[in-house]
Amino acid sequence: MKDLLVRAGRPDELGVVEALLREASTWLASRGIDQWQYPPHRDRITEALERGVCFLAFEDGTPIATIQVDSFADPEFWTPEDQPDAALYVHRMAVTRAASGTGIGSRLLDWASERASAQGKRWLRLDAWKDNNGLHRFYKGAGFTLLRIVDLPHRRSGTLFQRSTESVAGTACERDSVAGFSTSSSARTARQRATSVARPASCLRPGWPRAAPPFPLPSKYDELRYGP
Ligand SMILES: CC(C)(COP(=O)(O)OP(=O)(O)OC[C@H]1O[C@@H](n2cnc3c(N)ncnc32)[C@H](O)[C@@H]1OP(=O)(O)O)[C@@H](O)C(=O)NCCC(=O)NCCS
C-alpha cells in the first residue's frame, strides 16, 4: 500500500480541487449517473479552503483525492434530535480515476473518523445523492449505517449516513500521514490551519505539535450550504 499524505488544501489550490471534482462529474456522467452534473461550487470550495477544512490527498506528490471534513450539519437534513454537534461531516469527496479502486476512499473516511474522534466527536456523517444505489453501497461497505432519506424537492442529496468514530479509532493514522503547513500571510490564519490539520492526539510523534482545541468558526460559516 502506497503512503498517502493528507493535508489541508491552500486557497491557491482551488484549481486542483476543482479538477478532481470535475473529473468525478465526468466519470459519473459517463456511467449515466446524474449526480454532480453541474460545475463545482467555487464559492463554497474557496470558503472551505480558506477555513482549512478542504483537504487534498497525495500519492508520490501527485494530488489524487479531495475531501472536505467539518462540523457543518446541514439544518435541512440534520435535526436537533441527531445531536448535530456530536459529529464531523464529510462533503465533496472524490478520488481521481487513476487511483480509484485501491481503497483510497475508505482510507480517507478512516482518516476523517480519526479526526472526528480527536475532536471528541462520536460520529462521522454525510448526506449522499438520494437515489444513487451504487454510492449507497459504497458507504454501507465502508461500515456506514443509512439513517434515513430526507426527500426535499429542491435537494438531490438527502440520504443520511453515519458511522461511529470508535469503529476505526487508532487505525487510520498508523497508515496515513498528515502534514500541516503555514504559508498564510497572517500568523492567526496559519495557527488556525495548523490546528485544523493537527494529527489526532493518538497519532502524535515526538516533534509533532500537540492538537489544540478546534478554533471557533465565524458565524458566516454557519450560513453556508453544501449540498445541491
Ligand atoms: C466515492 C469515491 C471517492 C470512492 O473512491 P475509491 O475508494 O477509489 O472507490 P471506487 O472509485 O473504486 O468506488 C468503489 C465502488 O463504489 C462505486 N461508486 C463510487 N462512487 C459512486 C457514485 N457516485 N455513484 C455510483 N457508484 C459509485 C464504484 O463504482 C465502485 O463500485 P464497484 O466496486 O462495483 O466497481 C470515488 O468513487 C468517487 O470519487 N466517486 C465520485 C464522487 C462521489 O460520489 N463522491 C461521494 C459523494 S457523497
The ligand as an SDF file (V2000), in Angstrom:
LIG
                    3D

 48 50  0  0  0  0  0  0  0  0999 V2000
  -16.5940    7.6210   -3.7100 C   0  0  0  0  0  0  0  0  0  0  0  0
  -15.1320    7.5790   -4.1480 C   0  0  0  0  0  0  0  0  0  0  0  0
  -14.3650    8.7480   -3.5050 C   0  0  0  0  0  0  0  0  0  0  0  0
  -14.5330    6.2540   -3.6720 C   0  0  0  0  0  0  0  0  0  0  0  0
  -13.2500    6.1010   -4.2580 O   0  0  0  0  0  0  0  0  0  0  0  0
  -12.4750    4.6710   -4.1910 P   0  0  0  0  0  0  0  0  0  0  0  0
  -12.2350    4.3430   -2.7700 O   0  0  0  0  0  0  0  0  0  0  0  0
  -11.3000    4.7550   -5.0760 O   0  0  0  0  0  0  0  0  0  0  0  0
  -13.5380    3.6300   -4.6900 O   0  0  0  0  0  0  0  0  0  0  0  0
  -14.0710    3.3740   -6.1860 P   0  0  0  0  0  0  0  0  0  0  0  0
  -13.9920    4.6140   -7.0010 O   0  0  0  0  0  0  0  0  0  0  0  0
  -13.4030    2.1700   -6.7270 O   0  0  0  0  0  0  0  0  0  0  0  0
  -15.6050    3.0730   -5.8790 O   0  0  0  0  0  0  0  0  0  0  0  0
  -16.0000    1.9390   -5.1170 C   0  0  0  0  0  0  0  0  0  0  0  0
  -17.3060    1.4150   -5.6600 C   0  0  0  0  0  0  0  0  0  0  0  0
  -18.3080    2.4100   -5.4290 O   0  0  0  0  0  0  0  0  0  0  0  0
  -18.8960    2.7920   -6.6600 C   0  0  0  0  0  0  0  0  0  0  0  0
  -19.1550    4.2350   -6.6200 N   0  0  0  0  0  0  0  0  0  0  0  0
  -18.3630    5.1970   -6.0920 C   0  0  0  0  0  0  0  0  0  0  0  0
  -18.9300    6.3980   -6.2220 N   0  0  0  0  0  0  0  0  0  0  0  0
  -20.1040    6.1780   -6.8520 C   0  0  0  0  0  0  0  0  0  0  0  0
  -21.1460    7.0420   -7.2530 C   0  0  0  0  0  0  0  0  0  0  0  0
  -21.0980    8.3570   -7.0160 N   0  0  0  0  0  0  0  0  0  0  0  0
  -22.2020    6.5010   -7.8720 N   0  0  0  0  0  0  0  0  0  0  0  0
  -22.2850    5.1620   -8.0990 C   0  0  0  0  0  0  0  0  0  0  0  0
  -21.3220    4.2930   -7.7280 N   0  0  0  0  0  0  0  0  0  0  0  0
  -20.2470    4.8160   -7.1130 C   0  0  0  0  0  0  0  0  0  0  0  0
  -17.8690    2.4710   -7.7220 C   0  0  0  0  0  0  0  0  0  0  0  0
  -18.4360    2.2840   -8.9830 O   0  0  0  0  0  0  0  0  0  0  0  0
  -17.2900    1.1940   -7.1570 C   0  0  0  0  0  0  0  0  0  0  0  0
  -18.1700    0.1280   -7.4420 O   0  0  0  0  0  0  0  0  0  0  0  0
  -17.6170   -1.3050   -7.8790 P   0  0  0  0  0  0  0  0  0  0  0  0
  -16.8440   -1.7930   -6.6930 O   0  0  0  0  0  0  0  0  0  0  0  0
  -18.8540   -2.0770   -8.1570 O   0  0  0  0  0  0  0  0  0  0  0  0
  -16.7430   -1.0570   -9.0650 O   0  0  0  0  0  0  0  0  0  0  0  0
  -14.9940    7.6770   -5.6850 C   0  0  0  0  0  0  0  0  0  0  0  0
  -15.6430    6.5650   -6.2700 O   0  0  0  0  0  0  0  0  0  0  0  0
  -15.5440    8.9170   -6.3000 C   0  0  0  0  0  0  0  0  0  0  0  0
  -14.8170    9.8960   -6.4680 O   0  0  0  0  0  0  0  0  0  0  0  0
  -16.8510    8.8900   -6.6570 N   0  0  0  0  0  0  0  0  0  0  0  0
  -17.4860   10.0120   -7.3330 C   0  0  0  0  0  0  0  0  0  0  0  0
  -17.7350   11.1530   -6.3880 C   0  0  0  0  0  0  0  0  0  0  0  0
  -18.6450   10.7610   -5.2400 C   0  0  0  0  0  0  0  0  0  0  0  0
  -19.6990   10.1800   -5.4360 O   0  0  0  0  0  0  0  0  0  0  0  0
  -18.2360   11.1210   -4.0220 N   0  0  0  0  0  0  0  0  0  0  0  0
  -19.0210   10.8860   -2.8410 C   0  0  0  0  0  0  0  0  0  0  0  0
  -20.0260   11.9750   -2.6700 C   0  0  0  0  0  0  0  0  0  0  0  0
  -21.1140   11.7210   -1.2670 S   0  0  0  0  0  0  0  0  0  0  0  0
  1  2  1  0
  2  3  1  0
  2  4  1  0
  2 36  1  0
  4  5  1  0
  5  6  1  0
  6  7  2  0
  6  8  1  0
  6  9  1  0
  9 10  1  0
 10 11  2  0
 10 12  1  0
 10 13  1  0
 13 14  1  0
 14 15  1  0
 15 16  1  0
 15 30  1  0
 16 17  1  0
 17 18  1  0
 17 28  1  0
 18 19  1  0
 18 27  1  0
 19 20  2  0
 20 21  1  0
 21 22  1  0
 21 27  2  0
 22 23  1  0
 22 24  2  0
 24 25  1  0
 25 26  2  0
 26 27  1  0
 28 29  1  0
 28 30  1  0
 30 31  1  0
 31 32  1  0
 32 33  2  0
 32 34  1  0
 32 35  1  0
 36 37  1  0
 36 38  1  0
 38 39  2  0
 38 40  1  0
 40 41  1  0
 41 42  1  0
 42 43  1  0
 43 44  2  0
 43 45  1  0
 45 46  1  0
 46 47  1  0
 47 48  1  0
M  END
$$$$
